[in-house]
Amino acid sequence: MAEMSGAKALLESLKREKVNVVFGIPGGANLPIYDALIDSGIRHILCRHEQSAAHMADGFARASGMAGVCFATSGPGTTNLVTGIANAQMDSSPVVAITGQVATSFIGKDAFQETDTMGITTPITKYNFQPRNANEIPIVVKKAFYIATTGRPGPVVIDIPKDVQNQEAEIDFPKKVDIRGYKPNGEPEMEGVKNGAKLLADADRPMILAGGGIKASQAHQSLQRLAEFLNAPVATTFMGKGCIPEDHPLSLGIVGMHGTPEANTLILEADVLLAIGVRLSDRTTGNIDEFCSNAKIIHADIDAAEVGKNRIADVSIIGDANKTLNKLAASVVRKVQKGKKDEWVKRAEQLKNEREISESGDTAFAPRLILKTLRKLLPRNTIVTTEVGQNQMWAGLFFKSYLPRTFISSGGLGTMGFGFPASLGAKIAKPSVPVVDIAGDGSFMMTENSLGTSVVEKIPVTVVVLNNSMLGMPAQWQRFFYNRRYSAVDLKRIPDLVKLASSYGAQGVRVSSVEELEHAVKTALKSDVTTVIDVPISPEEDVLPMVSPGNGLSSTMGVT
């Protein structure tokens, strides 16, 4: 035990959790923490907005597999974090947000810059804490990291009153914690595994739907082994993109509202579907009553609350995705001969070939060709983040991902402004790996002030802005469903993104051809400052294929 302030105890606790970088902004209620930070040896990334701090921590977490940490002061500092915390919650990302709070004697009295952080963040976190004594801080931090990173990952908030930060106390640092009522195990029950294995072994047309849980449990190799043994095509949810290489013969790409034709077609033809590490959300399934209505569904997830929530499963398996896949594989091996389902695989190959042939004649400098050009230019291990909107769906459809944790996007919450700050967090996590944000102009402008952070903190990334000067997805829906009655979607080509980048000390360049794009990207990858590549495109470009809201996956628009 040693006597120290609560603020110093916090920083020492973070160091013991192997935290070497935090993202944040100081304010009145967390200044004691920032004073202790000076001598801590932990790197601090000064953000330009607390929402971006949360997104940077989120991007760091998704790229590294470790918890990302962000700081904010009380009141508006905390409420500015809320969008980023909710984003991490929806996408099961381990973020630990540490907020300052007014002194304990002022809590509940509407003091200056007071908000009810515990009340506000309870619905959007896995858990939250508010230590009232300095000696509670180490065990709270240990619990926070354990909760955030085990089971189904998610964000945790630690709200520390200012007087607790200043309080001197005898501090003990626990080596482990025991949390009553929270005992994540991850071992799947064998009854579910055996029943699931039998369905897969007996299937003529087995298919796997893999989600973000594959990445969280580092189950990508186990997934690929089982798929290859079963000759089972693999589609992914948007959050699962990259958990199987998208150039693998069994990969079908993403499924859902903007899924590939082969994924959306084949999933409805399967007779057994293993849905693992997925929520079966509306954007994945379309009309849930029509989703795999003729198939047996095995739903496997570490979160029991997700299994059967949206679609009743024929077999339920609660457990860690990696352990589940390995046990399924061991059980299936005893029941089936490899190579049984060759005709099914040929059907998958046929659908993929048809789509590739239909796209082979691309010549117009439009999103599909732009994304495919980027894929050719970028190293295989490049980390790509995306903004939210049309750019995101184009990237999902046409930019192939080959490795887990290399495609990072806001899925469940659909947070505009996520991609650029997330790219900075990812670059901090993986400094030797190229990081590219595929952006739309509307989304990029919501957090473009992070250009200041990227330049000052020397975090070079590349931003490719598909610039249609529109809020593209609302405009597309207004074209499709509102008789082209455009309302509040025209951004008037303001600002000039090249000048904007230059004003921050970053590089800006505008391109209008494949050749210019190739040159700009190659130059950007060698640069020691962030580069914004402005790629003007037509405001009339649509994301296709598309399943209209309320329809099933069979009702896909724009399939050629």
N, C-alpha and C positions, 0 to 999 in steps of 0.2 A: 504494500500500500504506500501511496505517496500523497502529499498534500498539494493540490493544484486547483485552479479555477475550473468551472464547468466547461468553459470554452476550450481550455487546454486539454481537458479530459476528452472532449469531442474529437479534437484533431488527433490525439494519440489513439483513440479508438478507431478512427478511420484508417490510420496507418497500420494498425494491427489487422485490419480487413484488407490490407494490400491496396488501398486506394492511393494512387499517386497523382490524380488529377481531379479537379472539381470545376464545375461550370456555374457561374453565378454573377450576382450584382449585390454590392453592399448597401445597407441602409441603416437607419437609426437603431432598429431593433436587433440587428445582428453584427454590430460593430465590434463587440468583444470577440466574436468568432474570427472576424477579419484581422483583428490585432494579433490573435494567437496564430493565425495562418502564416504570418510573416516568417515566423521561426520554425514552422512545421516541416518544411521540405516538400510539402505537397504543392504541385503546380496549380495555379488558379487561372482559368480562362475567363477574362472579363467579357461578358456578353453585352449586347445592346438592348435586350429585352428579356424579361424572365421567361416568356414562352419559349424563346429560342434556347435559353439555358436548359430547360426541360427536354427540348428536342435534341440538343447536343448530347445530353446524358443518355437519352434513349438511343440515339445513333451509336454512341460508344458501346452501350450494352449489347445492341444487336450485332455489331461487328465483332465484339470481343467474347461474348458469352458471359461477361462479368457484369456486376451491377454498376450502373452509371450514377454519378452523384451530382446533384445541383443544389445551390444555395439561393435563398431569397429572403428579403426582409419581411416584416409583418404587413398587414393591410393589403395595399395594391400589389406589393411584391409577391405575396402569396397568391392573390387572386389571378395575377398574370401567369402564374405557374399552372393554374388549374387545367387549361386546355392541354398542355403537355402531359400532365399527370393522367388525365382521362384518356389521352391517346395511348399512353403506355399500358393502362389498364385494359383497354379494348384489345390490344395486340399482345398482351401477356409479356411485357418487357420489364426486366428487373431494374427499376429506377428507385433510388433513395433520395427523396427531396427533404432537405433540412431547412426549416424556416425559422426566422426570428419571430418572437411574440412580445407583446408588451409585458411589463413586469407583472408577476402574479397578483400583486395587490390591486392592479388596474383591470384584470381580466373580468369581463362582464359589465364594465362600467362605461362602455363606448368611448374608451380612451383614444387619443390620436393614433391613427393608423392601426386600430384594432379590428380584426375580423375573427369570426368563429372558425378558425382553421380546422378544428376537429370536426365540427358539424359540416362544413363545406366539403371536406375531402373524404369523409366516411363513405359516400356512395361510389367514389372513383378510385379507391385504393384497396389493396389487399388487407392493409391494416394501417393504423396510425397511432402515434404515441405523443404524449406531452409530459415529459419529466418535470417534476416540481422540486426536485433537489439535485444538486450537482452530482452526488454519488450514484444517482440512478442512470446517468448518461451512458456509462460503458455497457451496462447490461441491455439498455434500450437499443444502442447501436448494434450490439451483437445479435439481438433478436430481430432487428429490422433487416439486416443483411441475410439472416437465415430464412426469414419469411419471404423476402423478395426473390431469392434465388432457388428455393426448393419447391417441390411440387409443381403446380402451375405457376410460373414466375409472374411477378406483378409489382407495381409500385407501392412503396411504403413512405409515409410522411413522418418526420420527427419535428415537432413544433416545440421550440425551446424558449421559454420566457427569458427576457433580458437579465433579470436579477439572478436567474439560475445559471446563466452563462458567466456572470461575475462572481458567483458564490465560491468561496474557497472551502474545500472539504477533503477528507481523507478518501482517496479514490482507489478502488480495487478493480482490476480488469479481468473479467471472467474468461476462461478458455473455451467454455462451451455453455450452451443454454438449454434449458428444458422448458418448453412452452405447453402449458396445460391445454388440451383440446386440439393441439396442432402436431400431428405425428405423421408427416408425409412418408409414405412407404414406397409406393411405386410398383410393388410386386403384383402382377396380375393374378387373379384367381384362376386356378387350373381348369375349373369346370368351363368357364367362358372360353379359355384358350382351346380346350379339346373340342368344344362345340363349333367354334369358329374354324378350327383346322379341318374338321370334317366337312363343313360347307365348302371350304376352299378346295379340298381334295376332290370332292364330288362335282365341282362346277365345270361346266363346259365353256363358259365365258366369264372367267373371273377378272375382276378389275380392282385396282387400288386407288383410293382417293386420299392423298397425303396432304397434311396441313402444317401449320406453323409448329405444332408439337414435335414434328420430326426434327426441326432445327433445334428446338429447346433441349431435346434429350440426346442430341448428336446421334441420331438414329439413321442417318442417310445411307451408311454402308449396309446396315441391316435391312433397310427398305429395298435397296437395290438387289441384295442377295435373294430375298424372298420373291421379289418380282421376277427375277431371272429364273428361279427354280420353278415357279408356277407358270411361266410364260404369260404373266398378267400385265397388261398395259397399265401405266401409271399416269393419272391426271393429278394435278395439284390444285388446291385452293390458291387464291392470290397470295395469301400469307405463306403458303408452302412453296412458292416458286423458288427453284434452285435446289430443293432437297433431293432431286434426282437430276443428273445432267440433262439439259434439254436437247442435247444431240444424241442421247441414248436411244437405241432402237425402240424401247418400250415407252419412252416419254411421249405424252400427248399434249403437254403444255397445260395451261390453266383452264379451269372449267367455270361456267357461271354466266352472268349477265354479259360479260365481254370475254367469254371463253373461246378457245379455238374450235373450229367446226368439228375436228376429229374428237376432241374431248367431249363436247356436248352431245355428239351423236353416239359415240361408243358407250358412254356411261348409261344411256337409256337402253342399250342392247345387252348389257351385262346381265348375267343371271345371279351372280353373287358379287357384292361390293364390300370390300374392306375399307371403311372410312376411319382413318387413324390420325389422331392429333388434330381433329377438325371440329368446328362448332356446327357445321351444316347450317350456315347462316343464309339469309334470304338471297344475298347476292351470289351465293354459290349454287343454291338449289333451284332458283326460280320458284314457280308455284310448287309448294311443298307436297301437295296432294298428287302431283304428276311425277315427282322425283323418284326415279327407280321403282315405279309402282309394281313392276313385274319381277323385281329382284329381291333376293334375300340380302339383308344388310347386317354386317358385323360392324358395330360402332365401338371403337377403342379410344379411350381418352383418359388422361390422368385425373381430370376433373369430373367427378361423378355427376355433378349438376348439369353437365353438357350432354350426357348420354341419355337419349330419349326425350330431350327438351323440345326439339323441333320436329323430330321424326322418330317414331317408335322403331327400335332395332329388333331384329330377330335374335341376335346374339349381342350381349353387352359385355365389354371387357374394360374394367377400371384398372388403369396402371400406366406406368411409364412406357412411352412409345418404344424405346429401344429394347427394354426387357420384354415387352409384349411381342414385338416382331421376332425376337430371337426364340421365344418359346413357341410362337406359332410355327416358325420354320422347323424347329425340332419335331413338333407334332405332325406337321404336314409331310415331312420326309418319310415318315413311317407309313403314309397313307397313299402316296401318289407317285407315279413314275414321271420323271422329267420328260418334257417334250409332248405331253398328252394333248396340248391345246394349240397345235400349229395353225390350224385354220383360223382361229381367233386372232392370232398374231398377224396373219396375212391380211385379215380385215382391217386391223389397225394400220398396217403399212399402206394399204390401198387408200385409206382416207387421208393419211399424211401426204402421200404422193399426189393425190388430187389437189390438195391445197397448195402444195409447193409448185405444181405446174401452173396453177391459176395465178400465182404471184411472180412467176419467173420472168414475166415481161415488163417488170417495173422500170420505167424510165423517168417519170415525172419526179421532180424534187419535192416530194411530199412525205408525210410522216413515216409511212412504211419503209420507203427506201432510205430515209434518213436514219431510222433506227437500225436497219440492217447494215448500213454503212458503218455506223458506230460500232456495231458488234465486230465487224471485220477489223476495225482499227484498234480496238482495245484489247489488252492482254486478257487471257482467260480468267485470271484471278482478280480483275478489276472489280471494285465495290461500286455498285450503282445504287444511288438513292433516287427517289422520284418525288416530285411535288404531287398534288392531287388534282384530278380532273382528266381531261382528254389525254394529256401528256402521259399520265400514269397508266392509262389503259393501253395506249399505243405501246408503251414500254413493256407492259405485261404480255402483250400479244406478239410483238415483233423483235424484242431484244431478248435473245436467249441467255439464260443463266446456267452456269455449269457447276457451281460450287455452292454449298450452303453458306449462309451469312454474307452473300455477295449481292443480294437484291433486297433493298431496305425501303419500305414504303409504308404509308399510313393506311391500314386496312379498315378496321372496324369503325373508327371515328371519321375517317376521310378528312384529315386536317390539312387544309390549305396552309402553305408556309412551312410544312414539316421538312421537306426534302433538303433544302440548303443547310439549315443548322444541323440536321442529322448527318449530312455529309461531312461537316467539320468534326463532329463527334467521332464518326467512323474513321476519319483520317488520323485523329489523335490516337485511336485504338490501334490502327494499322498504318503507321507512318511510311512504311516502305511500299505500300500497295497503292496503285492509282485509284482515285476516288472521283466519280463523276455524278453530278446531279442532273438528271433529265427533268427539265422544268417546263412549265407553261408560264407565260408572262403574268397572268393574274395571280397565281399561287406564289411565284417567286417574289413578287412585289410585297407580299405580306410580311416577309422577314428579310428583305434585301439588305436591311441595315446590318445584318451579320457579315456583310462584306468588310465592315470596319474591323470586326473581330478577326476575320480570316487574314487580313493584311497585318494588323498590329501584332497578332499572336503567331504570325508566320505559319499559317495552316493552308497550304496551297491545294485547292481542288479545282475541278473544271465544271462549269455550269453550262449546259446546252439548253438554251431556251427556245422551245418551239413557239414562236411568237405570232399568234393570230390576232393580237390586239383585241381579244375578246375573253370574256369568261366563258370558255369554250364549251364545257359540258352543259351549263344552263342554256346556252345558245343552241346547242344540238337538240336538247329536249324541246325548246321552243319551236325549232324547225319541225320536229317530228310530231309533237303532241299539242302544239298551240298555234298551228296554222301560220307559222313563221312570224308571229307577232312578237318581235324582239322587245324585251323590256329590261332596261338597266344592265346590259351585258357588254356594251361597246366601250372599250378602254381608250379609244382615240389615239392609239400609238404613243401614249405618254406614260412614262418618260422614255427618253432615248437611252436604251440600255448600255450602249457603248460609252456614252458620256457619263452615265451613272457609275459604271465600273471604274472609269478613269478618275472620277472625283474622289473615290475611296482609295486610290493608289493601286487598284487592281488593273488587270488588262481587259480590254473590251474589243471585240471584233465582230463584224457582221458578215455573213456568208450567204451566197445565193446559188451555189452549185455543189455537186458532190466533190469536185476537185478542191474548191475553196474550203469546204468542211474538212476534208482530209488534212489539208495543210494546217488549218486552225487547230484541230485536235492534236496533231503531232507536235505542234509548237507548244500547246498548252501543257501537254504531259511532261515537257522538259522544263517548264517554267517554275520559278520559286515563289511566284505569287498566283493568287487565284485568277482564272481567266473566265470571263463571261462571253460565250459565243451566242450571238443573237441570230436566230435562224427564222427569218420571216416566212410564214406559210399562209395559205388562204384561210380566211375566217369561215369559209364554207366546208372545210374538211370535217368529216364525221369519223367517229370511232365505230368501225364495223369489223366483225359481226357484233350484233347486239340482240339481247333478249328483252323485249318490252316488259315493263313492270306488270306483274300479275300473271304473266304467261309462263309456261314451262319451257324447259331447255329445247324442246322440239320446235318451238316457234322462234327460230333464229333468223333475224333480219340480216341482209347484206352478205349472204354466203354465195360466192360465185363458183 
